[in-house]
Amino acid sequence: MARQQIKASCHSLCAVRLTYIRAGLREWRIMRVSYPLVAALSLSLASVACGAAANPSGEILAVMQNSVARWNRGDMAGFAHSYKNSPDILFIGRSVSHGYAQMLAAYRRHYANRAQMGRLSFSHLAVQPLDERFATVTGNYHLQRGKVGGGDADGYFLLVFEKTTRGWKIVRDDSTAVPWRGPCAAGH
């Protein structure tokens, strides 16, 4: 859409330039100097505007950072705020669940207390915009927990974010736990 607007602007500028050419050499020389400047400015502004709208990485990473902070405070409801509150969301983990309520219930069941929640961190995050409304995020998670909480847990995930009226929200979560094999299994 921005390219069409720029193209239309360039066509308009060409029409104005022709008018100046007909009006006399003096005006044409002024327009000849101004036309490339106006075209360059238009393209620069359009590319800046399009780049800002097309790359939601910063906003999505902020959602991820906020979810980690809320989890680490023991705020399960705040953590779940990163997800779209809809019966249509899909969570794939130990099982497949549909809907915000089921997702939140599953989290509360599996992480019933602070020891089980542990301390969450993400690494290797990569945001891939799909279009103006959707993007994916891949990465690794690590839960640092004591023996009472179930021990450390690691895994990776693929999230699908949707741009909603309430900001970027997770609508698909495919998280896979990596089985812990102990220190002796390293390198085998």
C-alpha positions in Angstrom: 0.0 0.0 0.0 2.8 2.4 0.8 4.4 1.7 -2.6 1.2 2.6 -4.3 1.0 5.9 -2.4 4.6 6.7 -3.3 4.0 5.8 -6.9 0.9 8.0 -7.0 2.9 10.8 -5.4 5.7 10.4 -8.0 3.1 10.5 -10.8 1.6 13.7 -9.4 5.1 15.2 -9.1 5.8 14.3 -12.8 2.6 16.0 -13.8 3.6 19.1 -11.9 7.0 19.0 -13.5 5.5 18.9 -16.9 3.4 22.0 -16.0 6.6 23.8 -15.0 8.3 22.7 -18.2 5.6 24.3 -20.2 5.7 27.4 -18.1 9.3 28.1 -18.9 12.9 27.0 -18.5 13.4 28.9 -15.1 10.6 27.0 -13.4 11.8 23.6 -14.8 15.3 24.1 -13.5 13.9 24.7 -10.0 11.7 21.6 -10.3 14.5 19.6 -11.7 16.5 20.2 -8.5 13.4 19.8 -6.2 12.0 16.7 -7.8 14.8 14.3 -6.8 14.9 15.8 -3.3 11.2 15.4 -2.8 11.3 11.9 -4.2 14.2 10.9 -2.0 12.5 12.4 1.1 9.2 10.6 0.3 11.0 7.3 -0.1 13.0 7.8 3.1 9.9 8.7 5.1 7.9 5.8 3.7 10.6 3.3 4.4 11.0 4.5 8.0 7.2 4.3 8.5 6.9 0.9 6.9 9.9 -0.5 8.8 8.5 0.6 12.1 5.1 -0.9 11.4 6.5 -4.1 9.8 8.9 -5.0 12.6 7.1 -5.8 15.9 10.1 -7.4 17.5 10.6 -4.8 20.2 7.0 -4.9 21.3 6.8 -8.7 21.3 10.1 -9.1 23.2 8.7 -6.6 25.8 5.7 -8.9 26.2 8.1 -11.9 26.7 10.1 -9.9 29.3 7.0 -8.9 31.2 5.7 -12.5 31.3 9.0 -13.7 32.8 8.9 -10.9 35.4 5.4 -11.8 36.4 6.1 -15.5 36.5 9.2 -14.9 38.7 7.0 -12.8 41.1 4.6 -15.8 41.4 1.9 -13.9 39.5 0.3 -16.6 37.4 -2.7 -14.4 36.3 -0.2 -11.7 35.3 1.8 -14.2 33.3 -1.3 -15.5 31.6 -2.0 -11.9 30.5 0.5 -12.5 27.7 -2.0 -14.8 26.1 -5.1 -13.8 24.2 -8.2 -14.3 26.4 -10.1 -16.3 23.9 -11.6 -19.8 23.6 -9.7 -20.1 20.3 -6.1 -20.1 21.6 -4.2 -23.4 21.4 -1.6 -24.7 23.8 0.5 -27.8 23.0 2.6 -29.1 25.9 2.1 -32.4 27.7 -1.3 -32.4 26.2 -3.3 -30.2 23.8 -5.7 -27.7 25.3 -7.9 -25.1 23.7 -8.9 -21.9 25.2 -7.6 -19.4 27.7 -9.4 -20.9 30.7 -8.0 -24.4 30.1 -4.5 -23.0 29.5 -4.6 -21.1 32.8 -6.1 -24.1 34.7 -3.3 -26.4 33.3 -0.6 -23.9 34.4 -2.1 -23.7 37.8 -2.3 -27.4 38.1 1.3 -28.1 37.0 2.8 -25.1 38.9 0.7 -25.0 42.0 3.2 -23.2 44.3 6.3 -21.0 44.1 8.7 -24.0 44.5 7.1 -25.6 41.4 7.1 -22.3 39.5 10.8 -21.8 40.2 12.7 -19.0 38.3 11.9 -18.7 34.6 14.3 -17.4 31.9 14.2 -17.4 28.1 17.2 -17.6 25.8 17.8 -17.7 22.0 14.7 -15.7 21.3 13.9 -15.1 17.6 11.0 -13.0 16.4 9.8 -13.6 12.9 7.0 -11.3 11.6 4.6 -13.1 9.3 2.5 -10.1 8.4 1.0 -7.0 10.1 -1.1 -9.0 12.5 1.0 -12.2 13.2 4.5 -13.1 14.2 6.2 -16.2 15.6 8.7 -16.4 18.4 11.0 -19.3 18.9 13.3 -19.8 21.8 14.4 -21.9 24.8 13.1 -21.8 28.4 14.8 -22.7 31.6 13.1 -23.2 35.0 15.5 -23.1 37.9 13.9 -25.1 40.7 15.0 -27.0 43.7 14.4 -30.7 44.3 11.2 -29.9 46.2 9.8 -28.0 43.2 10.6 -30.9 40.8 14.2 -29.9 39.8 15.3 -27.8 36.9 13.3 -27.9 33.6 14.4 -27.0 30.2 12.8 -26.9 26.8 12.0 -25.0 23.6 8.9 -23.3 22.2 7.2 -21.9 19.2 4.7 -19.1 19.9 2.4 -17.4 17.5 1.6 -13.8 18.4 -1.4 -11.9 17.2 -1.7 -8.1 17.2 -4.9 -7.3 19.0 -6.6 -4.2 20.3 -4.9 -5.0 23.6 -1.4 -5.4 22.1 0.5 -8.4 21.0 -0.9 -11.6 22.5 0.0 -15.3 22.3 -2.6 -17.3 20.4 -0.6 -20.6 19.9 2.0 -22.0 22.2 3.8 -25.2 21.3 6.2 -25.9 24.2 8.4 -29.0 24.4 10.2 -30.1 27.5 13.7 -31.6 27.1 14.0 -34.7 29.3 16.7 -34.2 32.0 19.3 -36.9 31.6 21.6 -36.0 34.5 25.2 -34.8 34.5 26.6 -38.2 33.4 24.6 -38.1 30.2 26.3 -35.0 28.9 28.1 -35.7 25.6 26.5 -39.2 25.2 
